[in-house]
Amino acid sequence: MTQTQPLIVGVLALQGAYDAHVKTLTALGATPRLVRLPQDLDGLDGLIMPGGESTTMLKFLERNGFFSILQTWVRTIPTFGTCAGAILLATHVEHPPQRSLAALDITVERNAYGRQIDSTILTAPTSLPGGPLEMVFIRAPRIRLTGPGVETLATRDGFPTLVRSGHLMAATFHPELSNDSRVHQLFLNLVRDHKAASMKEPK
């Protein structure tokens, strides 16, 4: 019986707390790779775009044609955006409007829950197995609208906080700051299933 190769998952390391994602991925048996340049995307099975400041990330992405390369890349490869990463994935960004990769059919309001001082940790029901989910919010955006193909897996005050659509996922909270690794495991399962399906496709 052949041993399954570890998934190679990139973590966009332009700005923000990407190290915590690396630690969680490693603990779950994946092989993380920091992504700072377009060529770092080569050979990845999936990508996590972490929290931070979405406008600052955009400035970095505008170098070396990275934005357009990433915009094409996320349309076919599993990608998970958390907090600022969710903003980058969204088709529509409000409060104020800004450029995005426009890959995931959601409308996101930036800083919808207030400033840093309004950050909070909540435990709420989720459709993920294993009971209520701990969610760490830091200057969190809010998903105001979702498209018909987007599945909501957790909510806050009636608004989605964790969503999935095909090979894309987004969270308005920071799963990497929780001891609960179910969200990362969900993404790794998605990546693994996508990779397996791709290998079965006729060449």
Steps between C-alpha positions, in 0.01 A plus 500: 500500500653833394522775757307816417726795428447802731302782344709804413303805611623853446444781748504848350774671701484859380369639828303384803524211746581219258721305743200373697356346181834331435498345848144370463566353155815328627312354798240356260767329288512740206817656359468880514687734267524878538388683186653842433557494124295371204739210442435376856157385380657231279425148619257595777193288572323791670546848646399685816474879486522614864374797695678832515424822313341437162605835352864435595480151348367653178801731478735201522294306247524782249874429463637252244155450349415287806137618519401383152691172540329430833160599360534232232652246742220511762237421237624142472705420815352465854538827689392599852479867600481597868401854610694724256543195278121466482482863385752429224298199378162677495324607182382823668668706775325784683575756774694623308508322163837363390652275239481123557567170328123466445511120521249414775138611460467700822457867592726604789491810722843596633544566876128438549535411867704804604861569588765285667350572842175336384673168430340201669497122532165327448385140508213431264321209332644364176406235248849351541506175701619536858271756660525882539790681336730755666540810281761772565399833345758781458380808311286253314325551169139388457363288218183692415385296201579158354433369151280198427795261481648598838444276805494660847667287769489742797344839581519800732188710560340338198789581265727228354843466661619182326405421141592254230439495126660232285878517551484831696450573870486821702478587870451844654672379819850365575487118527879491535471674841276227644596159636215361289655381173177386332489791254852433376422128483193579292716693256758221483219252425381731221854522361546124515168433325578758231844350440358148475232614253760685289716188477205302365424751225604389149817668378 
